[in-house]
Amino acid sequence: MLGVKLYHNNDTVNYLIDVNFIQDGFPKIVFVFENIDYEPLKSDIYRMSCLPEYIDCEYDDNEKEICIYFDVPKEYKADFELFTKGLYSGFSNKYKDLLINEYGDGSGVGVSDKTGLPNISLFDAINPSEDKKLLMAKQLGVKVSDIIEVLDPPNLKEEEFKKINELIR
C-alpha cells in the first residue's frame, strides 16, 4: 500500500519482523524491524520516514525493535476497510494489480494438511475462481453460492499490532 521497496530485504538478510495494522483512532500501518546497525536497513528506514504517510518512529522491546507508523494511503482506505472485513475479492483493481505485481498470480495447489481445505494463494483470495469456490464448498459441505470469499477474514483481536508490554500483561 505504501509503494516502498525494502533494499535490505533479500534471500539471506531480512530484519523485517512484521507488518501490522492498528484500528484504534484512525487506521495505521506498522512496520516492525529488528534494531540492527546495518546500513541498508538504516537506508530503508530513512526512505520510509520521507513518505507522505509517515507518522512516527519509536523503539520497543527494550530498544530491540524499531516500530514505524504510517497512515493508510488515501487511495487505499476503502481497500483497507475491505481487508479488515475479509472482503478481499472486493479490492480495487489498482490494489489488486499492486498485490499481483508483488506476490504473483499463482494459484494455491493441493489441500492443506492442517485444515483439509484447498490451499489458497493471495491471488486466489483477491480473485477467487469458480473452481476454488467449488473445491471449498465441497470440503465444507455447503453450496457454491454460499462461498463469497475463499479466505477467512483477519481475526482483528489476534492480528492487530500490540507493543510487547501489551502482550505480556
CNS distance restraints for C-alpha pairs under 8 A (distance, minus, plus):
assign (resid   1 and name CA) (resid  72 and name CA) 7.52 0.50 0.50
assign (resid   1 and name CA) (resid  73 and name CA) 6.84 0.50 0.50
assign (resid   1 and name CA) (resid  76 and name CA) 6.86 0.50 0.50
assign (resid   1 and name CA) (resid  95 and name CA) 7.58 0.50 0.50
assign (resid   1 and name CA) (resid  98 and name CA) 7.94 0.50 0.50
assign (resid   2 and name CA) (resid  53 and name CA) 7.79 0.50 0.50
assign (resid   2 and name CA) (resid  72 and name CA) 7.81 0.50 0.50
assign (resid   2 and name CA) (resid  73 and name CA) 6.78 0.50 0.50
assign (resid   4 and name CA) (resid  48 and name CA) 7.20 0.50 0.50
assign (resid   6 and name CA) (resid  41 and name CA) 8.00 0.50 0.50
assign (resid   6 and name CA) (resid  44 and name CA) 5.81 0.50 0.50
assign (resid   7 and name CA) (resid  40 and name CA) 6.39 0.50 0.50
assign (resid   7 and name CA) (resid  41 and name CA) 7.41 0.50 0.50
assign (resid   7 and name CA) (resid  44 and name CA) 6.36 0.50 0.50
assign (resid   8 and name CA) (resid  13 and name CA) 6.70 0.50 0.50
assign (resid   8 and name CA) (resid  14 and name CA) 6.63 0.50 0.50
assign (resid   8 and name CA) (resid  15 and name CA) 7.77 0.50 0.50
assign (resid   8 and name CA) (resid  40 and name CA) 4.89 0.50 0.50
assign (resid   8 and name CA) (resid  41 and name CA) 5.24 0.50 0.50
assign (resid   8 and name CA) (resid  44 and name CA) 6.97 0.50 0.50
assign (resid   9 and name CA) (resid  13 and name CA) 5.58 0.50 0.50
assign (resid   9 and name CA) (resid  14 and name CA) 4.63 0.50 0.50
assign (resid   9 and name CA) (resid  15 and name CA) 7.15 0.50 0.50
assign (resid   9 and name CA) (resid  16 and name CA) 7.64 0.50 0.50
assign (resid  10 and name CA) (resid  14 and name CA) 6.24 0.50 0.50
assign (resid  15 and name CA) (resid  33 and name CA) 5.50 0.50 0.50
assign (resid  15 and name CA) (resid  34 and name CA) 5.29 0.50 0.50
assign (resid  15 and name CA) (resid  36 and name CA) 7.72 0.50 0.50
assign (resid  15 and name CA) (resid  41 and name CA) 7.52 0.50 0.50
assign (resid  16 and name CA) (resid  31 and name CA) 7.47 0.50 0.50
assign (resid  16 and name CA) (resid  32 and name CA) 6.13 0.50 0.50
assign (resid  16 and name CA) (resid  33 and name CA) 4.46 0.50 0.50
assign (resid  16 and name CA) (resid  34 and name CA) 6.51 0.50 0.50
assign (resid  17 and name CA) (resid  31 and name CA) 7.82 0.50 0.50
assign (resid  17 and name CA) (resid  32 and name CA) 5.39 0.50 0.50
assign (resid  17 and name CA) (resid  33 and name CA) 5.19 0.50 0.50
assign (resid  17 and name CA) (resid  34 and name CA) 6.53 0.50 0.50
assign (resid  18 and name CA) (resid  31 and name CA) 6.09 0.50 0.50
assign (resid  18 and name CA) (resid  32 and name CA) 5.28 0.50 0.50
assign (resid  18 and name CA) (resid  33 and name CA) 7.20 0.50 0.50
assign (resid  19 and name CA) (resid  29 and name CA) 7.16 0.50 0.50
assign (resid  19 and name CA) (resid  30 and name CA) 5.59 0.50 0.50
assign (resid  19 and name CA) (resid  31 and name CA) 4.56 0.50 0.50
assign (resid  19 and name CA) (resid  32 and name CA) 6.23 0.50 0.50
assign (resid  20 and name CA) (resid  29 and name CA) 5.90 0.50 0.50
assign (resid  20 and name CA) (resid  30 and name CA) 5.06 0.50 0.50
assign (resid  20 and name CA) (resid  31 and name CA) 6.53 0.50 0.50
assign (resid  20 and name CA) (resid 159 and name CA) 7.20 0.50 0.50
assign (resid  20 and name CA) (resid 160 and name CA) 6.24 0.50 0.50
assign (resid  20 and name CA) (resid 161 and name CA) 5.36 0.50 0.50
assign (resid  21 and name CA) (resid  27 and name CA) 7.04 0.50 0.50
assign (resid  21 and name CA) (resid  28 and name CA) 5.49 0.50 0.50
assign (resid  21 and name CA) (resid  29 and name CA) 4.44 0.50 0.50
assign (resid  21 and name CA) (resid  30 and name CA) 5.54 0.50 0.50
assign (resid  21 and name CA) (resid 159 and name CA) 7.92 0.50 0.50
assign (resid  21 and name CA) (resid 160 and name CA) 5.50 0.50 0.50
assign (resid  21 and name CA) (resid 161 and name CA) 5.57 0.50 0.50
assign (resid  22 and name CA) (resid  26 and name CA) 7.94 0.50 0.50
assign (resid  22 and name CA) (resid  27 and name CA) 5.51 0.50 0.50
assign (resid  22 and name CA) (resid  28 and name CA) 5.07 0.50 0.50
assign (resid  22 and name CA) (resid  29 and name CA) 6.47 0.50 0.50
assign (resid  22 and name CA) (resid  30 and name CA) 7.43 0.50 0.50
assign (resid  22 and name CA) (resid 160 and name CA) 5.67 0.50 0.50
assign (resid  22 and name CA) (resid 161 and name CA) 5.74 0.50 0.50
assign (resid  23 and name CA) (resid  27 and name CA) 4.42 0.50 0.50
assign (resid  23 and name CA) (resid  28 and name CA) 6.54 0.50 0.50
assign (resid  23 and name CA) (resid 160 and name CA) 7.62 0.50 0.50
assign (resid  26 and name CA) (resid  71 and name CA) 7.91 0.50 0.50
assign (resid  27 and name CA) (resid  71 and name CA) 6.58 0.50 0.50
assign (resid  27 and name CA) (resid  72 and name CA) 6.36 0.50 0.50
assign (resid  28 and name CA) (resid  69 and name CA) 6.42 0.50 0.50
assign (resid  28 and name CA) (resid  70 and name CA) 5.42 0.50 0.50
assign (resid  28 and name CA) (resid  71 and name CA) 4.77 0.50 0.50
assign (resid  28 and name CA) (resid  72 and name CA) 5.67 0.50 0.50
assign (resid  29 and name CA) (resid  69 and name CA) 5.78 0.50 0.50
assign (resid  29 and name CA) (resid  70 and name CA) 5.06 0.50 0.50
assign (resid  29 and name CA) (resid  71 and name CA) 6.26 0.50 0.50
assign (resid  29 and name CA) (resid  72 and name CA) 6.29 0.50 0.50
assign (resid  30 and name CA) (resid  67 and name CA) 6.46 0.50 0.50
assign (resid  30 and name CA) (resid  68 and name CA) 5.55 0.50 0.50
assign (resid  30 and name CA) (resid  69 and name CA) 4.68 0.50 0.50
assign (resid  30 and name CA) (resid  70 and name CA) 6.39 0.50 0.50
assign (resid  30 and name CA) (resid 161 and name CA) 7.29 0.50 0.50
assign (resid  31 and name CA) (resid  67 and name CA) 5.70 0.50 0.50
assign (resid  31 and name CA) (resid  68 and name CA) 5.19 0.50 0.50
assign (resid  31 and name CA) (resid  69 and name CA) 6.69 0.50 0.50
assign (resid  32 and name CA) (resid  65 and name CA) 6.54 0.50 0.50
assign (resid  32 and name CA) (resid  66 and name CA) 5.65 0.50 0.50
assign (resid  32 and name CA) (resid  67 and name CA) 4.60 0.50 0.50
assign (resid  32 and name CA) (resid  68 and name CA) 6.54 0.50 0.50
assign (resid  33 and name CA) (resid  65 and name CA) 5.58 0.50 0.50
assign (resid  33 and name CA) (resid  66 and name CA) 5.12 0.50 0.50
assign (resid  33 and name CA) (resid  67 and name CA) 6.55 0.50 0.50
assign (resid  34 and name CA) (resid  64 and name CA) 6.05 0.50 0.50
assign (resid  34 and name CA) (resid  65 and name CA) 4.63 0.50 0.50
assign (resid  34 and name CA) (resid  66 and name CA) 6.20 0.50 0.50
assign (resid  35 and name CA) (resid  63 and name CA) 6.91 0.50 0.50
assign (resid  35 and name CA) (resid  64 and name CA) 5.10 0.50 0.50
assign (resid  35 and name CA) (resid  65 and name CA) 4.82 0.50 0.50
assign (resid  35 and name CA) (resid  66 and name CA) 5.65 0.50 0.50
assign (resid  36 and name CA) (resid  41 and name CA) 7.83 0.50 0.50
assign (resid  36 and name CA) (resid  64 and name CA) 7.98 0.50 0.50
assign (resid  37 and name CA) (resid  41 and name CA) 7.89 0.50 0.50
assign (resid  37 and name CA) (resid  42 and name CA) 7.56 0.50 0.50
assign (resid  38 and name CA) (resid  42 and name CA) 6.29 0.50 0.50
assign (resid  39 and name CA) (resid  43 and name CA) 6.12 0.50 0.50
assign (resid  40 and name CA) (resid  44 and name CA) 6.25 0.50 0.50
assign (resid  41 and name CA) (resid  45 and name CA) 6.23 0.50 0.50
assign (resid  42 and name CA) (resid  46 and name CA) 6.12 0.50 0.50
assign (resid  43 and name CA) (resid  47 and name CA) 6.15 0.50 0.50
assign (resid  44 and name CA) (resid  48 and name CA) 6.12 0.50 0.50
assign (resid  45 and name CA) (resid  49 and name CA) 6.17 0.50 0.50
assign (resid  46 and name CA) (resid  50 and name CA) 6.66 0.50 0.50
assign (resid  47 and name CA) (resid  51 and name CA) 7.01 0.50 0.50
assign (resid  48 and name CA) (resid  54 and name CA) 7.08 0.50 0.50
assign (resid  49 and name CA) (resid  54 and name CA) 5.64 0.50 0.50
assign (resid  49 and name CA) (resid  56 and name CA) 7.98 0.50 0.50
assign (resid  50 and name CA) (resid  54 and name CA) 6.84 0.50 0.50
assign (resid  53 and name CA) (resid  70 and name CA) 5.13 0.50 0.50
assign (resid  53 and name CA) (resid  71 and name CA) 4.90 0.50 0.50
assign (resid  53 and name CA) (resid  72 and name CA) 6.92 0.50 0.50
assign (resid  53 and name CA) (resid  73 and name CA) 6.42 0.50 0.50
assign (resid  54 and name CA) (resid  68 and name CA) 7.80 0.50 0.50
assign (resid  54 and name CA) (resid  69 and name CA) 6.29 0.50 0.50
assign (resid  54 and name CA) (resid  70 and name CA) 4.52 0.50 0.50
assign (resid  54 and name CA) (resid  71 and name CA) 6.51 0.50 0.50
assign (resid  55 and name CA) (resid  68 and name CA) 7.68 0.50 0.50
assign (resid  55 and name CA) (resid  69 and name CA) 5.35 0.50 0.50
assign (resid  55 and name CA) (resid  70 and name CA) 5.09 0.50 0.50
assign (resid  55 and name CA) (resid  71 and name CA) 6.62 0.50 0.50
assign (resid  56 and name CA) (resid  68 and name CA) 5.92 0.50 0.50
assign (resid  56 and name CA) (resid  69 and name CA) 5.23 0.50 0.50
assign (resid  56 and name CA) (resid  70 and name CA) 7.24 0.50 0.50
assign (resid  57 and name CA) (resid  66 and name CA) 7.00 0.50 0.50
assign (resid  57 and name CA) (resid  67 and name CA) 5.61 0.50 0.50
assign (resid  57 and name CA) (resid  68 and name CA) 4.37 0.50 0.50
assign (resid  57 and name CA) (resid  69 and name CA) 6.17 0.50 0.50
assign (resid  58 and name CA) (resid  66 and name CA) 5.82 0.50 0.50
assign (resid  58 and name CA) (resid  67 and name CA) 5.34 0.50 0.50
assign (resid  58 and name CA) (resid  68 and name CA) 6.62 0.50 0.50
assign (resid  59 and name CA) (resid  63 and name CA) 4.96 0.50 0.50
assign (resid  59 and name CA) (resid  64 and name CA) 7.19 0.50 0.50
assign (resid  59 and name CA) (resid  65 and name CA) 5.60 0.50 0.50
assign (resid  59 and name CA) (resid  66 and name CA) 4.64 0.50 0.50
assign (resid  59 and name CA) (resid  67 and name CA) 6.05 0.50 0.50
assign (resid  60 and name CA) (resid  64 and name CA) 6.41 0.50 0.50
assign (resid  60 and name CA) (resid  65 and name CA) 5.12 0.50 0.50
assign (resid  60 and name CA) (resid  66 and name CA) 6.24 0.50 0.50
assign (resid  60 and name CA) (resid  67 and name CA) 6.92 0.50 0.50
assign (resid  60 and name CA) (resid 163 and name CA) 6.98 0.50 0.50
assign (resid  60 and name CA) (resid 164 and name CA) 7.10 0.50 0.50
assign (resid  61 and name CA) (resid  65 and name CA) 5.97 0.50 0.50
assign (resid  61 and name CA) (resid 163 and name CA) 7.75 0.50 0.50
assign (resid  61 and name CA) (resid 164 and name CA) 5.85 0.50 0.50
assign (resid  61 and name CA) (resid 165 and name CA) 7.71 0.50 0.50
assign (resid  72 and name CA) (resid  76 and name CA) 6.79 0.50 0.50
assign (resid  72 and name CA) (resid  77 and name CA) 6.09 0.50 0.50
assign (resid  72 and name CA) (resid  80 and name CA) 7.55 0.50 0.50
assign (resid  73 and name CA) (resid  77 and name CA) 6.32 0.50 0.50
assign (resid  76 and name CA) (resid  80 and name CA) 6.12 0.50 0.50
assign (resid  76 and name CA) (resid  95 and name CA) 7.27 0.50 0.50
assign (resid  77 and name CA) (resid  81 and name CA) 6.30 0.50 0.50
assign (resid  78 and name CA) (resid  82 and name CA) 6.28 0.50 0.50
assign (resid  78 and name CA) (resid  91 and name CA) 7.92 0.50 0.50
assign (resid  79 and name CA) (resid  83 and name CA) 6.12 0.50 0.50
assign (resid  79 and name CA) (resid  90 and name CA) 7.75 0.50 0.50
assign (resid  79 and name CA) (resid  91 and name CA) 5.21 0.50 0.50
assign (resid  79 and name CA) (resid  92 and name CA) 6.58 0.50 0.50
assign (resid  79 and name CA) (resid  95 and name CA) 7.36 0.50 0.50
assign (resid  80 and name CA) (resid  84 and name CA) 6.38 0.50 0.50
assign (resid  81 and name CA) (resid  85 and name CA) 6.58 0.50 0.50
assign (resid  82 and name CA) (resid  86 and name CA) 6.16 0.50 0.50
assign (resid  82 and name CA) (resid  87 and name CA) 4.97 0.50 0.50
assign (resid  82 and name CA) (resid  88 and name CA) 6.38 0.50 0.50
assign (resid  82 and name CA) (resid  90 and name CA) 6.88 0.50 0.50
assign (resid  82 and name CA) (resid  91 and name CA) 6.81 0.50 0.50
assign (resid  83 and name CA) (resid  87 and name CA) 5.84 0.50 0.50
assign (resid  83 and name CA) (resid  88 and name CA) 5.83 0.50 0.50
assign (resid  83 and name CA) (resid  91 and name CA) 7.95 0.50 0.50
assign (resid  83 and name CA) (resid 153 and name CA) 7.41 0.50 0.50
assign (resid  83 and name CA) (resid 154 and name CA) 7.77 0.50 0.50
assign (resid  84 and name CA) (resid 153 and name CA) 6.82 0.50 0.50
assign (resid  84 and name CA) (resid 154 and name CA) 6.36 0.50 0.50
assign (resid  84 and name CA) (resid 156 and name CA) 7.32 0.50 0.50
assign (resid  85 and name CA) (resid 153 and name CA) 5.77 0.50 0.50
assign (resid  85 and name CA) (resid 154 and name CA) 7.32 0.50 0.50
assign (resid  86 and name CA) (resid 149 and name CA) 7.66 0.50 0.50
assign (resid  86 and name CA) (resid 151 and name CA) 7.40 0.50 0.50
assign (resid  86 and name CA) (resid 152 and name CA) 6.23 0.50 0.50
assign (resid  86 and name CA) (resid 153 and name CA) 3.61 0.50 0.50
assign (resid  86 and name CA) (resid 154 and name CA) 6.31 0.50 0.50
assign (resid  87 and name CA) (resid  91 and name CA) 7.47 0.50 0.50
assign (resid  87 and name CA) (resid 149 and name CA) 6.73 0.50 0.50
assign (resid  87 and name CA) (resid 153 and name CA) 7.27 0.50 0.50
assign (resid  88 and name CA) (resid 125 and name CA) 6.04 0.50 0.50
assign (resid  88 and name CA) (resid 126 and name CA) 4.98 0.50 0.50
assign (resid  88 and name CA) (resid 149 and name CA) 7.17 0.50 0.50
assign (resid  89 and name CA) (resid 125 and name CA) 6.40 0.50 0.50
assign (resid  89 and name CA) (resid 126 and name CA) 4.18 0.50 0.50
assign (resid  89 and name CA) (resid 127 and name CA) 5.61 0.50 0.50
assign (resid  89 and name CA) (resid 128 and name CA) 6.91 0.50 0.50
assign (resid  89 and name CA) (resid 149 and name CA) 6.87 0.50 0.50
assign (resid  90 and name CA) (resid 126 and name CA) 7.38 0.50 0.50
assign (resid  91 and name CA) (resid  95 and name CA) 6.31 0.50 0.50
assign (resid  91 and name CA) (resid  96 and name CA) 6.25 0.50 0.50
assign (resid  91 and name CA) (resid 126 and name CA) 7.05 0.50 0.50
assign (resid  92 and name CA) (resid  96 and name CA) 6.18 0.50 0.50
assign (resid  93 and name CA) (resid  97 and name CA) 6.01 0.50 0.50
assign (resid  94 and name CA) (resid  98 and name CA) 6.33 0.50 0.50
assign (resid  95 and name CA) (resid  99 and name CA) 6.24 0.50 0.50
assign (resid  96 and name CA) (resid 100 and name CA) 6.11 0.50 0.50
assign (resid  96 and name CA) (resid 126 and name CA) 6.82 0.50 0.50
assign (resid  97 and name CA) (resid 101 and name CA) 6.03 0.50 0.50
assign (resid  98 and name CA) (resid 102 and name CA) 6.32 0.50 0.50
assign (resid  99 and name CA) (resid 103 and name CA) 5.84 0.50 0.50
assign (resid  99 and name CA) (resid 104 and name CA) 7.47 0.50 0.50
assign (resid 100 and name CA) (resid 104 and name CA) 4.64 0.50 0.50
assign (resid 100 and name CA) (resid 105 and name CA) 5.64 0.50 0.50
assign (resid 100 and name CA) (resid 123 and name CA) 6.73 0.50 0.50
assign (resid 103 and name CA) (resid 122 and name CA) 7.36 0.50 0.50
assign (resid 103 and name CA) (resid 123 and name CA) 7.92 0.50 0.50
assign (resid 104 and name CA) (resid 123 and name CA) 7.07 0.50 0.50
assign (resid 105 and name CA) (resid 123 and name CA) 5.30 0.50 0.50
assign (resid 106 and name CA) (resid 121 and name CA) 6.95 0.50 0.50
assign (resid 106 and name CA) (resid 123 and name CA) 6.34 0.50 0.50
assign (resid 106 and name CA) (resid 124 and name CA) 7.93 0.50 0.50
assign (resid 107 and name CA) (resid 120 and name CA) 6.87 0.50 0.50
assign (resid 107 and name CA) (resid 121 and name CA) 5.48 0.50 0.50
assign (resid 107 and name CA) (resid 122 and name CA) 7.93 0.50 0.50
assign (resid 107 and name CA) (resid 123 and name CA) 6.24 0.50 0.50
assign (resid 107 and name CA) (resid 124 and name CA) 5.78 0.50 0.50
assign (resid 108 and name CA) (resid 118 and name CA) 7.43 0.50 0.50
assign (resid 108 and name CA) (resid 119 and name CA) 4.84 0.50 0.50
assign (resid 108 and name CA) (resid 120 and name CA) 4.63 0.50 0.50
assign (resid 108 and name CA) (resid 121 and name CA) 4.73 0.50 0.50
assign (resid 108 and name CA) (resid 124 and name CA) 7.03 0.50 0.50
assign (resid 109 and name CA) (resid 118 and name CA) 7.24 0.50 0.50
assign (resid 109 and name CA) (resid 119 and name CA) 5.71 0.50 0.50
assign (resid 109 and name CA) (resid 120 and name CA) 7.55 0.50 0.50
assign (resid 110 and name CA) (resid 118 and name CA) 5.88 0.50 0.50
assign (resid 110 and name CA) (resid 119 and name CA) 5.81 0.50 0.50
assign (resid 111 and name CA) (resid 116 and name CA) 5.84 0.50 0.50
assign (resid 111 and name CA) (resid 117 and name CA) 5.43 0.50 0.50
assign (resid 111 and name CA) (resid 118 and name CA) 4.21 0.50 0.50
assign (resid 111 and name CA) (resid 119 and name CA) 5.20 0.50 0.50
assign (resid 112 and name CA) (resid 116 and name CA) 5.09 0.50 0.50
assign (resid 112 and name CA) (resid 117 and name CA) 5.60 0.50 0.50
assign (resid 112 and name CA) (resid 118 and name CA) 5.99 0.50 0.50
assign (resid 112 and name CA) (resid 119 and name CA) 5.51 0.50 0.50
assign (resid 116 and name CA) (resid 139 and name CA) 7.41 0.50 0.50
assign (resid 117 and name CA) (resid 136 and name CA) 6.45 0.50 0.50
assign (resid 117 and name CA) (resid 139 and name CA) 6.14 0.50 0.50
assign (resid 117 and name CA) (resid 140 and name CA) 7.92 0.50 0.50
assign (resid 118 and name CA) (resid 132 and name CA) 7.53 0.50 0.50
assign (resid 118 and name CA) (resid 135 and name CA) 6.73 0.50 0.50
assign (resid 118 and name CA) (resid 136 and name CA) 6.40 0.50 0.50
assign (resid 120 and name CA) (resid 124 and name CA) 5.70 0.50 0.50
assign (resid 120 and name CA) (resid 125 and name CA) 6.68 0.50 0.50
assign (resid 120 and name CA) (resid 150 and name CA) 7.27 0.50 0.50
assign (resid 120 and name CA) (resid 151 and name CA) 7.15 0.50 0.50
assign (resid 121 and name CA) (resid 125 and name CA) 6.37 0.50 0.50
assign (resid 122 and name CA) (resid 126 and name CA) 6.43 0.50 0.50
assign (resid 123 and name CA) (resid 127 and name CA) 5.86 0.50 0.50
assign (resid 123 and name CA) (resid 128 and name CA) 7.67 0.50 0.50
assign (resid 124 and name CA) (resid 128 and name CA) 4.76 0.50 0.50
assign (resid 124 and name CA) (resid 129 and name CA) 6.97 0.50 0.50
assign (resid 124 and name CA) (resid 132 and name CA) 7.61 0.50 0.50
assign (resid 124 and name CA) (resid 150 and name CA) 7.34 0.50 0.50
assign (resid 125 and name CA) (resid 149 and name CA) 6.89 0.50 0.50
assign (resid 125 and name CA) (resid 150 and name CA) 5.83 0.50 0.50
assign (resid 125 and name CA) (resid 151 and name CA) 5.88 0.50 0.50
assign (resid 128 and name CA) (resid 132 and name CA) 6.33 0.50 0.50
assign (resid 128 and name CA) (resid 133 and name CA) 6.78 0.50 0.50
assign (resid 128 and name CA) (resid 149 and name CA) 6.94 0.50 0.50
assign (resid 128 and name CA) (resid 150 and name CA) 6.48 0.50 0.50
assign (resid 129 and name CA) (resid 133 and name CA) 6.30 0.50 0.50
assign (resid 130 and name CA) (resid 134 and name CA) 5.98 0.50 0.50
assign (resid 131 and name CA) (resid 135 and name CA) 6.22 0.50 0.50
assign (resid 132 and name CA) (resid 136 and name CA) 6.06 0.50 0.50
assign (resid 132 and name CA) (resid 150 and name CA) 7.39 0.50 0.50
assign (resid 133 and name CA) (resid 137 and name CA) 5.97 0.50 0.50
assign (resid 133 and name CA) (resid 144 and name CA) 6.09 0.50 0.50
assign (resid 133 and name CA) (resid 147 and name CA) 6.08 0.50 0.50
assign (resid 133 and name CA) (resid 148 and name CA) 7.93 0.50 0.50
assign (resid 133 and name CA) (resid 149 and name CA) 7.95 0.50 0.50
assign (resid 133 and name CA) (resid 150 and name CA) 6.59 0.50 0.50
assign (resid 134 and name CA) (resid 138 and name CA) 6.13 0.50 0.50
assign (resid 134 and name CA) (resid 144 and name CA) 5.57 0.50 0.50
assign (resid 135 and name CA) (resid 139 and name CA) 6.28 0.50 0.50
assign (resid 136 and name CA) (resid 140 and name CA) 6.13 0.50 0.50
assign (resid 136 and name CA) (resid 144 and name CA) 7.95 0.50 0.50
assign (resid 136 and name CA) (resid 147 and name CA) 7.55 0.50 0.50
assign (resid 136 and name CA) (resid 150 and name CA) 7.07 0.50 0.50
assign (resid 137 and name CA) (resid 141 and name CA) 5.70 0.50 0.50
assign (resid 137 and name CA) (resid 142 and name CA) 4.98 0.50 0.50
assign (resid 137 and name CA) (resid 143 and name CA) 5.79 0.50 0.50
assign (resid 137 and name CA) (resid 144 and name CA) 5.25 0.50 0.50
assign (resid 137 and name CA) (resid 146 and name CA) 7.63 0.50 0.50
assign (resid 137 and name CA) (resid 147 and name CA) 6.58 0.50 0.50
assign (resid 138 and name CA) (resid 142 and name CA) 6.58 0.50 0.50
assign (resid 138 and name CA) (resid 143 and name CA) 7.83 0.50 0.50
assign (resid 142 and name CA) (resid 146 and name CA) 6.55 0.50 0.50
assign (resid 142 and name CA) (resid 147 and name CA) 7.99 0.50 0.50
assign (resid 143 and name CA) (resid 147 and name CA) 7.28 0.50 0.50
assign (resid 154 and name CA) (resid 159 and name CA) 6.75 0.50 0.50
assign (resid 155 and name CA) (resid 159 and name CA) 5.87 0.50 0.50
assign (resid 156 and name CA) (resid 160 and name CA) 5.41 0.50 0.50
assign (resid 162 and name CA) (resid 166 and name CA) 5.94 0.50 0.50
assign (resid 162 and name CA) (resid 167 and name CA) 6.55 0.50 0.50
assign (resid 163 and name CA) (resid 167 and name CA) 6.58 0.50 0.50
assign (resid 164 and name CA) (resid 168 and name CA) 6.47 0.50 0.50
assign (resid 165 and name CA) (resid 169 and name CA) 6.60 0.50 0.50
